[in-house]
Amino acid sequence: AAAAASIRERQTVALKRMLNFNVPHVKNSTGEPVWKVLIYDRFGQDIISPLLSVKELRDMGITLHLLLHSDRDPIPDVPAVYFVMPTEENIDRMCQDLRNQLYESYYLNFISAISRSKLEDIANAALAASAVTQVAKVFDQYLNFITLEDDMFVLCNQNKELVSYRAINRPDITDTEMETVMDTIVDSLFCFFVTLGAVPIIRCSRGTAAEMVAVKLDKKLRENLRDARNSLFTGDTLGAGQFSFQRPLLVLVDRNIDLATPLHHTWTYQALVHDVLDFHLNRVNLEESSGVENSPAGARPKRKNKKSYDLTPVDKFWQKHKGSPFPEVAESVQQELESYRAQEDEVKRLKSIMGLEGEDEGAISMLSDNTAKLTSAVSSLPELLEKKRLIDLHTNVATAVLEHIKARKLDVYFEYEEKIMSKTTLDKSLLDIISDPDAGTPEDKMRLFLIYYISAQQAPSEADLEQYKKALTDAGCNLNPLQYIKQWKAFAKMASAPASYGNTTTKPMGLLSRVMNTGSQFVMEGVKNLVLKQQNLPVTRILDNLMEMKSNPETDDYRYFDPKMLRGNDSSVPRNKNPFQEAIVFVVGGGNYIEYQNLVDYIKGKQGKHILYGCSELFNATQFIKQLSQLGQ
Amino acid sequence: MAVDITLLFRASVKTVKTRNKALGVAVGGGVDGSRDELFRRSPRPKGDFSSRAREVISHIGKLRDFLLEHRKDYINAYSHVMSEYGRMTDTERDQIDQDAQTFMRTCSEAIQQLRTQAHKEIYSQQVKEHRSAVLDFVEDYLKRVCKLYSEQRAIRVKRVVDKKRLSKLEPEPNTKARESTSSEKGSQHPSQESEEKPATEEYPEKVPAESQPELGTWGEGKGDDELSPEEIQMFEQENQRLIGEMNSLFDEVRQIEGRVVEISRLQEIFTEKVLQQEAEIDSIHQLVVGATENIKEGNEDIREAIKNNAGFRVWVLFFLVMCSFSLLFLDWYD
């Protein structure tokens, strides 16, 4: 399982090596400090920011980190490490830097492979500036993807529109544009596999964008493997992976097989934060309105302070609870708060004992115990402070989420959608919910209706549809997404039967006595405590079939590619009959945390298997609805 | 995995060179390029700052090497047993401590100087940030090396304390003998006041000479007095008592020494934390001073406003009274 061990670690190690002048980094406590300057473009920034904090950059000796296209002053005698994409403008700016002699030496690192002609441009500029010896090293890093979690990655953040769902599914897309989009996706996937150090076996569904990606990726991997001199998959890059007999499975799916999941209302912590708050690249931005709502007359309105928090792997609470249902999270925060308070009290008690100690001469024997206790208390103080900070952070985030839930009645939507998706009987009619003015924003209602429409076995009758449309427009929704979904449904019907979502039940646990204890900040009155039953979303089901080599009409005619085979064939028959140990699921057209969480839950039950989840972009329901409405116009 | 294309780059440099030559384009170099480069680089401002910083770093490196080199000898507890080659006397250790401390002091002073100089020189924001970060790194390096030194020293101090503790435990008969002399001395005191002074004078002389034969002569010297069996018993009892007292005293002193070491460690931690908070407290102090001044000004303004208000009212009243009087007057006049 070493090959799939934390893509995040691999990327971090690669970055650290790059920052250490491309020499493997060894921690040395009495080493001399070396300082350097880091220059990156926006792509580089997005890649580095979820992985290395500013403090870690400092530890690596970076004194300044600057954007490539900002005004930079000459700093003599400092080596500069560049981490940029090899685009025209970046190359121009770098040549300008060389001409202006901003730094002493230059270590150029390109996020993805640079073409020969652009390399010659730099050479030209270096010659013109007589700075050839200053260019110390030039590297292709093959790091063109963003790792958000240990097992989740996204292709890019900066030029999302280029590879968005909308871009791929536009009716007016030309072939060349499609080619560019596919090339971008394939380039990133290629970099991903180079960093992972493994050549996967690719399976994809027929007739979709995923198939185009698969064909191109297979071709690219094949070319690289053939080129024995420059192959990126040999030598010490594989390491332990070389000896594993298992190659990972890459499952390429297209967003179109399951449009309901991105619209679904969710109940787990991480997915909720992504849905409801402003959350990207592991950073959540909260707008806090401090204090009392009604300010006295004449007073200036209270300023809303914006706060942003980083949710990182160091945050143990986040790691434990990012997939748990929200009420559990609320409880756990309470528990953490209580244990923190207990520890704080102990430290305070110690203080009082020491105070007493000063007056009581006779109890000298207690002194040695207390000094030891004091030492341990003092050394544990930073830990305590850190814990407090995390508790505050999560309290704020969870409170913000809770406010949204209460305001929009998201629990009602969640329950209802679960029922729709599992085709159990509905107790309230859809029309009631849509016409209910308190429940949710127009967008929520639109989402609900779209899910209903997508997962209905047969389209509702014209009269019903008109009724719904009227109710939706009354509630203030824009009907463009519906147009698109109609088209999609018609198309999807031709292709295959709509995916079913399995049977689930949600058990409302009544009014929560546990959460509503006094002193609890999370008074969730009226919010039902819903328990998520394990269900498999379509993507998870497909993965399950392919990984375990199960036979299923859905996945039987998936194409099979093996870049290591000498001759590519078009068969769908897998050569390998054993179940796979590692798999990478990549959704072309966009993914979200709900699917990710579902995959994580699925693989938790299986020992020794690993899954990585990737998507070309990460969107929440709001952004997806926007894209759909643009498509439906 | 990253691919090193530096060679590719150099190759493309060559291709570009040859291409330019072929095309006859005048590049800012060519054959003279390399020479030009050399000339170009030397008059470039070498950056006084970074060379000084590098000097400080090399000094600290020397200190670190020096400490590491002698570390083994320094903490070697059995130096008196080993051959002379590895031995290090206490004086040498003290010397090392002294030297290390002066060195560290000079280094930190140099860093301070660099910092003030960097602040004074007006450069762009980025250069300032860069320089202060560089100085932070250098200070951190110094701290790490100092930690080496203080660790060594702590081990040494602990060894000394342990040694003292052990050495006090061992010579029981010696201490007893010493006690007997002192007890004898003590018992002589009340009986012979006149001999007190010479006794006390002799005592400091006699204590260093713990040897038995001297004791014997001493004891014999005092043997002229008759020691009746009762007195012997009394003396012995007193001996025992004094021994017991001394022992308990020694125990306590030992314990206290251990605790003092711990306390000193704690003190170190506390001073570190307090120094860290110093800057924050300074800023808070400034803010509070500013706030009190603002409040004072605010009070003044409020007082003025009240006065103005009152004055205004007086004038309004006066105006109304005048108006009413004028009305009355006009009415009366007409």
Interface residues (C-beta under 8 A of the other chain):
Chain A: A14 R17 M18 N22 S29 T30 E32 P33 W35 V37 R58 G61 T63 L64 L66 R72 D73 I75 P76 D77 V78 Q101 N109 A113 I114 R116 L119 E120 I122 A123 N124 A126 L127 A128 A129 S130 A131 V132 T133 V135 A136 K137 V138 F139 D140 Q141 Y142 V194 T195 G197 N230 L232 T237 I364 L367 S368 T371 A372 L374 T375 V378 S379
Chain B: M1 A2 V3 D4 I5 T6 L8 F9 R10 S12 V13 T15 V16 K17 N20 V27 G28 G29 G33 D36 E37 R40 R44 P45 K46 G47 F49 S50 S51 I57 I60 G61 R64 Y123 S124 Q125 Q126 V127 E129 H130 A133 V134 F137 V138 D140 Y141 R144 V145 L148 E252 Q255 G258 R259 E262 I263 R265 L266 I269 F270 K273
